[in-house]
């Protein structure tokens, strides 16, 4: 473009791929091959008049960046357009709006649409310089749960509306579909809907096939699908996703998560298997020692830096009903997890005290034995009143262990797979010999998602440990405090000065 040329005329002669190339050139960066592919596809679909579009890409592909530039190009080409961005949360939608706003401010082909008044720019909306006056802004951000009744749009961008928070249960997926149906009442006749995202569930919005022979949710949409690896194993973005990084990612997240998030191939949960052979056995015991002016907790020669413990309670009679299980996991500085204890708690119906008190006392004794800084109690159902009782028992036994509560909203199978698959695949879950020689290994081997007859209480407790934020023991003052991470401690010796 020559100096002094009219941007309005120039944009008419600039296809979107060139618009994208100019932006990247201004910032001294190249345009990855898959970005060029997305740009060509969007331009071709616009040229052909296609108005139902679906773009699915691997995580980290930068698809929202390219689509943000596409929005700026659309507005530069036709300032009268109204664009609505829908995301799982308003914050995510506003992020794209801010990105497009920055592009319009800085791209040389957008000078003619920059507003004269700064009041036209807000966090979740903006209006470009356009002929006439309109009630709707040029671009508006909304979360999928927001009320969009009364809005009108020529283009709707559904950017990552499917995420775990909106699609991790069947009820949430149904609610998401119901909310997305509102798009048809917002979109003007002949308007364009563009879905962009990554599938997060087998029953995904973006699936090619519907369930039980039904048509897919986005039937009739023109699709562009870009997995990280093609059929020959070549990376779609070799500059960023090298073979070494891909191998490390696959090891870290596990094969099922890699297939879903990077290859766009959600795995049916009922096909999942947990292999106890992937656990790394160890025999070392916990030792509490003095070092560096404080107390250190070790497994053999390995220093431990954090711990998490989770109690999945149940009041069933011994050997009947659900098991009441307490699990304890420690972590070292390298990120290895050590499953040191899986305790199947029981009570004596003739023991003279109620079941809750008996179980809480057992938990308190295990917390003392393992120097646990905290125990998390699942407070669904019968566990609702247990945290208070457990705190009382901890105080009575003078065990300095905090008690926290957690309400589980995801299905048990989803929790177990999300927690265990990555660490098993990465060979970062170690298990004490007492765990491997107990019932836990058999529970892993026999478990199948959706099988109501399979035991999963211990698996759920271990998953709770892995999904919880590990607790580093704080400096502690007082009798019984375990300050094994750092700092000193006071102990009663029985000696008189």
C-alpha positions in Angstrom: 0.0 0.0 0.0 1.5 3.4 -1.0 1.8 6.3 1.4 -1.4 8.4 1.5 -3.6 5.7 -0.1 -7.2 5.4 1.2 -7.6 2.5 3.6 -11.2 2.1 2.6 -10.2 1.5 -1.0 -7.2 -0.7 0.0 -9.2 -3.0 2.2 -11.5 -3.8 -0.8 -8.5 -5.1 -2.6 -7.0 -7.0 0.3 -8.1 -10.5 0.9 -8.1 -11.7 4.5 -4.9 -13.9 4.2 -3.0 -10.7 3.1 -4.6 -8.7 5.9 -3.3 -11.4 8.3 0.2 -11.4 6.7 0.4 -7.6 7.0 -0.4 -7.7 10.8 2.2 -10.4 11.4 4.8 -8.6 9.3 4.2 -5.4 11.4 5.0 -7.4 14.5 8.1 -9.0 13.0 6.7 -12.5 13.1 5.9 -15.2 10.6 2.5 -16.7 9.8 2.3 -20.4 10.7 1.1 -22.8 8.0 -2.1 -23.7 9.8 -2.9 -20.0 10.3 -2.6 -19.5 6.6 -4.9 -22.5 6.1 -7.5 -21.1 8.4 -7.3 -17.7 6.7 -7.8 -19.2 3.3 -10.7 -21.3 4.5 -12.5 -18.3 6.1 -11.9 -16.2 3.0 -13.2 -18.9 0.7 -16.3 -19.5 2.8 -17.0 -15.8 2.8 -16.6 -15.6 -1.0 -18.9 -18.6 -1.5 -21.6 -17.2 0.8 -21.5 -20.0 3.3 -23.0 -18.8 6.6 -22.7 -21.9 8.9 -19.0 -22.6 9.8 -17.2 -24.8 12.3 -13.5 -24.6 13.0 -11.9 -27.1 15.4 -8.2 -27.0 16.2 -5.8 -28.5 18.7 -5.3 -26.7 22.0 -2.8 -23.8 21.7 -3.3 -23.5 17.9 -4.0 -19.7 18.1 -7.3 -20.1 16.4 -8.9 -17.3 18.4 -6.1 -15.0 17.4 -6.7 -15.7 13.7 -10.5 -15.3 14.1 -10.0 -12.0 16.0 -8.1 -10.7 12.9 -10.9 -12.0 10.7 -13.4 -9.9 12.8 -11.3 -6.8 12.3 -11.1 -7.5 8.6 -14.9 -7.9 8.4 -15.5 -4.6 10.1 -12.9 -2.9 7.9 -14.6 -4.3 4.8 -18.1 -3.4 6.0 -18.3 -1.0 9.0 -22.0 -1.5 9.3 -21.7 -5.1 10.5 -22.6 -6.1 14.0 -20.6 -8.9 15.6 -21.5 -10.9 18.7 -18.9 -13.0 20.5 -20.2 -15.8 22.8 -17.9 -17.7 25.1 -18.3 -20.0 28.1 -17.7 -16.9 30.3 -18.0 -13.2 29.5 -14.4 -12.7 30.5 -13.3 -15.0 27.6 -15.5 -13.3 25.1 -14.3 -9.9 26.3 -10.7 -11.0 25.7 -11.5 -11.5 22.0 -13.2 -8.1 21.8 -10.1 -6.4 23.4 -7.9 -8.2 20.9 -10.0 -7.0 17.9 -10.0 -3.5 19.3 -6.2 -3.4 19.5 -6.0 -4.7 15.9 -8.3 -1.9 14.7 -6.2 0.7 16.6 -2.9 -0.5 15.0 -3.6 -2.1 11.7 -2.9 0.3 8.8 -6.0 -1.0 6.9 -8.3 -0.1 9.7 -7.6 3.6 10.0 -10.9 4.5 8.4 -13.0 2.8 11.0 -11.3 4.0 14.2 -13.9 5.9 16.2 -13.5 9.6 16.8 -14.8 9.4 20.4 -13.1 7.2 23.0 -16.5 6.8 24.7 -17.3 4.3 21.9 -14.8 1.8 23.4 -15.6 -0.3 26.4 -14.3 -3.5 28.0 -16.9 -5.7 26.5 -18.0 -3.7 23.4 -17.0 -1.1 20.9 -18.4 0.8 17.9 -16.3 1.7 14.9 -16.7 4.7 12.7 -19.6 3.8 10.5 -22.3 5.6 8.5 -25.5 6.4 10.3 -26.4 5.5 13.9 -27.1 2.0 15.2 -28.5 0.7 18.5 -26.2 -2.3 18.6 -22.4 -1.9 19.0 -20.1 -3.1 16.2 -18.8 -5.8 18.5 -20.2 -7.2 21.7 -18.9 -9.8 24.2 -21.3 -12.1 26.2 -21.0 -15.2 28.2 -23.1 -18.1 27.2 -25.2 -17.7 30.4 -25.9 -14.0 29.8 -29.2 -12.7 28.5 -28.8 -11.7 24.8 -32.5 -11.2 24.1 -33.0 -8.0 22.2 -29.5 -8.1 20.6 -29.1 -8.3 16.8 -26.0 -9.5 15.0 -24.8 -10.1 11.4 -22.1 -12.4 12.6 -22.1 -14.6 15.8 -18.7 -16.0 16.9 -19.2 -18.9 19.3 -15.7 -19.0 20.7 -14.9 -21.9 23.1 -18.5 -22.2 24.4 -17.8 -25.9 25.1 -15.4 -26.2 28.1 -15.4 -28.5 31.1 -17.5 -26.0 33.1 -20.3 -26.1 30.5 -20.0 -29.7 29.2 -18.7 -32.1 31.9 -22.2 -33.6 32.6 -25.1 -34.5 30.4 -27.3 -31.9 32.1 -24.8 -29.1 31.4 -24.5 -30.2 27.8 -28.2 -30.1 27.4 -28.4 -26.7 29.0 -25.6 -25.5 26.7 -27.5 -26.6 23.6 -30.6 -24.8 24.9 -28.8 -21.6 25.4 -27.1 -21.8 22.0 -30.5 -22.1 20.4 -31.0 -18.4 21.2 -28.5 -17.6 18.4 -31.2 -18.1 15.8 -33.3 -15.4 17.3 -30.3 -12.9 17.5 -28.9 -13.5 14.0 -30.3 -11.5 11.2 -31.5 -13.3 8.0 -28.5 -14.3 6.0 -26.2 -13.8 9.0 -23.1 -15.9 9.7 -22.5 -18.3 12.7 -18.9 -19.4 13.3 -18.2 -22.0 15.9 -14.5 -22.3 17.0 -13.3 -24.7 19.7 -11.9 -28.0 20.8 -14.1 -31.0 21.7 -14.2 -31.7 25.5 -16.5 -34.6 25.5 -17.5 -37.6 23.4 -21.0 -36.0 23.1 -19.5 -32.8 21.8 -21.2 -29.9 20.0 -18.6 -30.3 17.3 -18.9 -34.1 16.8 -19.2 -35.3 13.2 -21.8 -37.9 14.2 -24.7 -37.7 16.6 -25.5 -40.3 19.3 -27.7 -43.3 18.6 -28.0 -42.4 14.9 -29.2 -38.9 15.5 -27.7 -36.1 13.3 -24.8 -34.1 14.8 -25.7 -30.9 16.6 -24.0 -28.8 13.9 -25.3 -30.7 11.0 -24.9 -28.8 7.7 -22.0 -26.7 8.9 -19.0 -26.3 6.7 -16.1 -27.8 8.8 -12.3 -27.3 9.0 -10.6 -29.7 11.3 -6.9 -29.3 12.2 -5.4 -31.9 14.6 -1.9 -31.4 15.8 -0.6 -34.5 14.0 -1.7 -35.4 10.5 -2.1 -39.0 9.2 1.7 -39.2 8.7 2.5 -38.0 12.2 3.7 -34.5 11.0 3.1 -31.6 13.3 0.7 -28.9 12.2 3.0 -26.3 14.0 6.5 -27.8 14.0 8.1 -24.5 15.1 6.3 -24.6 18.4 5.2 -28.3 18.8 8.5 -30.2 18.2 8.6 -34.0 18.4 10.3 -33.6 21.8 7.5 -31.3 23.2 4.8 -33.5 21.7 6.3 -36.6 23.4 6.5 -34.8 26.7 2.9 -33.5 26.4 1.6 -37.0 25.6 3.5 -38.4 28.6 2.3 -35.7 30.9 -1.4 -35.5 30.0 -1.9 -39.2 29.1 -2.9 -40.8 25.8 -6.7 -40.2 26.2 -6.4 -36.5 27.0 -3.9 -36.0 24.2 -6.2 -37.8 21.7 -9.1 -35.6 22.7 -7.5 -32.2 23.1 -4.7 -32.3 20.5 -6.0 -34.9 17.9 -9.7 -33.8 18.3 -10.7 -37.4 19.0 -12.7 -37.6 22.2 -12.4 -41.0 23.8 -15.5 -42.9 25.1 -15.1 -43.1 28.8 -16.5 -46.6 28.9 -13.3 -47.8 27.1 -11.0 -46.4 29.7 -8.8 -48.8 31.7 -6.6 -48.2 34.7 -3.5 -50.5 34.7 -1.9 -51.0 38.2 1.3 -52.0 36.4 1.7 -48.3 35.6 2.2 -47.6 39.3 5.8 -47.4 40.5 6.3 -49.5 43.6 8.3 -48.2 46.6 9.0 -49.7 50.1 10.4 -46.7 52.0 8.7 -45.4 55.1 8.1 -41.8 56.3 10.8 -40.4 58.5 10.7 -37.1 60.2 14.2 -35.6 60.7 15.9 -32.4 61.8 17.6 -30.5 59.0 18.5 -26.9 58.1 17.1 -25.7 61.4 13.7 -27.3 60.8 11.9 -30.6 60.4 12.0 -32.5 57.2 9.7 -35.3 56.0 11.4 -37.9 53.8 10.6 -41.1 52.0 14.0 -42.8 52.2 16.3 -40.2 50.8 13.6 -38.3 49.0 12.5 -35.1 50.6 8.8 -34.4 50.5 7.5 -30.9 49.9 3.7 -31.2 50.1 0.9 -33.6 50.9 -2.8 -34.0 50.2 -5.3 -36.3 51.9 -8.9 -37.0 51.0 -11.6 -38.8 52.8 -14.6 -40.3 50.9 -16.9 -41.2 53.8 -19.5 -43.9 54.1 -21.4 -45.4 57.0 -22.2 -48.8 55.5 -21.7 -51.7 57.8 -18.3 -53.5 57.5 -18.0 -55.4 54.2 -21.3 -54.1 53.0 -22.3 -51.0 51.0 -19.9 -48.2 50.0 -16.4 -48.2 51.6 -15.3 -45.3 53.7 -11.8 -44.6 52.3 -9.0 -42.2 53.3 -6.1 -41.8 50.9 -2.9 -39.8 51.5 -0.5 -38.7 48.7 2.8 -36.9 49.1 4.7 -35.0 46.5 8.4 -34.3 46.0 10.2 -31.4 44.4 10.2 -33.1 41.0 6.4 -33.5 40.9 6.3 -37.2 41.6 3.3 -38.3 43.6 3.6 -41.0 46.3 0.4 -42.8 47.3 1.5 -43.8 50.7 -1.8 -44.9 52.3 -5.2 -46.2 51.2 -7.1 -46.9 54.4 -10.5 -48.7 54.3 -12.1 -47.5 57.4 -14.7 -49.6 59.3 -16.7 -49.1 62.5 -17.9 -51.6 65.1 -21.7 -51.5 65.3 -21.4 -52.8 68.9 -18.5 -50.5 69.8 -20.5 -48.3 72.1 -20.1 -45.1 70.1 -21.7 -43.9 66.9 -20.1 -44.8 63.5 -19.2 -41.1 62.7 -17.2 -40.7 65.9 -15.4 -44.0 65.4 -14.4 -43.1 61.8 -13.3 -39.6 62.7 -11.0 -40.9 65.4 -9.4 -43.3 62.9 -8.8 -40.4 60.5 -7.3 -38.4 63.3 -4.9 -41.2 64.2 -3.8 -41.7 60.6 -3.3 -37.9 60.3 -1.0 -38.1 63.3 0.9 -41.1 62.1 1.5 -39.7 58.6 2.2 -36.1 59.8 -0.6 -34.8 57.5 -1.1 -31.0 57.3 -4.7 -31.3 56.1 -7.5 -33.7 55.3 -10.2 -32.9 52.8 -13.6 -34.4 53.4 -16.1 -34.9 50.6 -19.2 -33.3 52.1 -21.8 -34.7 49.7 -24.6 -36.5 51.4 -23.6 -38.1 54.7 -20.4 -36.2 54.8 -22.2 -32.9 55.3 -21.7 -32.8 59.1 -18.5 -34.8 59.3 -16.0 -31.9 59.0 -17.1 -30.3 62.2 -16.9 -33.6 64.1 -13.5 -34.4 62.6 -12.1 -31.0 63.7 -13.3 -31.8 67.2 -11.6 -35.2 67.2 -8.4 -33.7 65.8 -8.4 -31.1 68.7 -9.2 -33.8 71.3 -6.3 -35.9 70.1 -4.1 -32.8 69.8 -3.4 -33.5 66.1 -2.4 -30.3 64.3 -4.2 -31.2 61.0 -6.5 -28.8 59.2 -9.9 -30.1 57.9 -11.3 -28.7 54.7 -14.5 -29.6 52.8 -15.2 -30.2 49.1 -18.4 -30.8 47.2 -18.1 -32.9 44.1 -20.0 -31.8 41.1 -18.4 -33.9 38.3 -19.3 -37.5 37.9 -17.1 -40.0 39.8 -15.9 -41.6 36.6 -14.8 -38.2 35.2 -13.0 -37.3 38.4 -11.1 -40.6 38.4 -10.0 -40.4 34.8 -9.0 -36.8 35.0 -6.9 -37.4 38.0 -5.3 -40.8 37.4 -4.8 -41.1 33.7 -2.2 -38.3 33.3 0.0 -39.3 36.3 -0.2 -43.0 35.3 0.8 -42.3 31.7 3.7 -40.1 32.9 4.8 -42.8 35.4 4.7 -40.2 38.2 2.4 -42.0 40.5 4.3 -44.2 43.0 2.5 -46.5 45.4 3.7 -48.0 48.7 3.9 -51.7 48.9 1.0 -51.8 51.4 -1.2 -50.1 48.8 -0.2 -52.5 46.0 -0.7 -55.5 48.3 -4.1 -54.4 49.4 -7.4 -54.0 47.6 -6.5 -50.9 45.6 -4.7 -52.7 42.8 -7.6 -55.0 42.2 -10.0 -52.1 42.3 -8.0 -50.4 39.6 -7.9 -53.5 37.4 -11.6 -54.3 37.7 -12.9 -50.8 37.4 -14.9 -49.8 34.3 -16.6 -46.3 33.9 -20.3 -46.6 34.2 -20.2 -50.1 35.8 -22.3 -49.6 38.9 -21.2 -52.9 40.3 -17.5 -52.1 40.3 -15.8 -50.8 43.4 -14.5 -47.2 43.0 -14.4 -45.8 46.5 -10.6 -45.9 46.9 -10.1 -44.7 43.3 -12.3 -41.7 44.1 -10.4 -40.9 47.3 -7.0 -41.1 45.5 -8.5 -38.9 42.7 -9.5 -36.4 45.3 -5.9 -36.2 46.6 -4.5 -35.7 43.1 -7.1 -33.1 42.1 -6.8 -31.1 45.4 -4.3 -28.4 45.7 -1.3 -30.0 47.6 -0.7 -28.4 51.0 2.7 -27.4 52.1 2.9 -27.5 55.8 3.3 -24.0 57.2 5.5 -23.0 60.0 3.8 -24.1 63.2 3.9 -23.3 66.8 2.4 -25.5 69.5 2.4 -29.0 70.7 2.0 -31.7 68.1 2.6 -29.3 65.1 4.4 -31.0 62.2 6.6 -28.3 60.7 8.4 -30.7 58.4 8.6 -28.4 55.4 10.5 -25.6 57.0 11.2 -23.8 60.3 11.6 -25.2 63.8 9.2 -26.7 66.3 8.6 -26.9 70.0 8.4 -30.3 71.7 7.6 -31.4 75.2 10.6 -33.3 76.5 9.7 -33.9 80.1 13.0 -32.5 81.3 13.0 -29.7 83.9 15.4 -26.8 83.3 
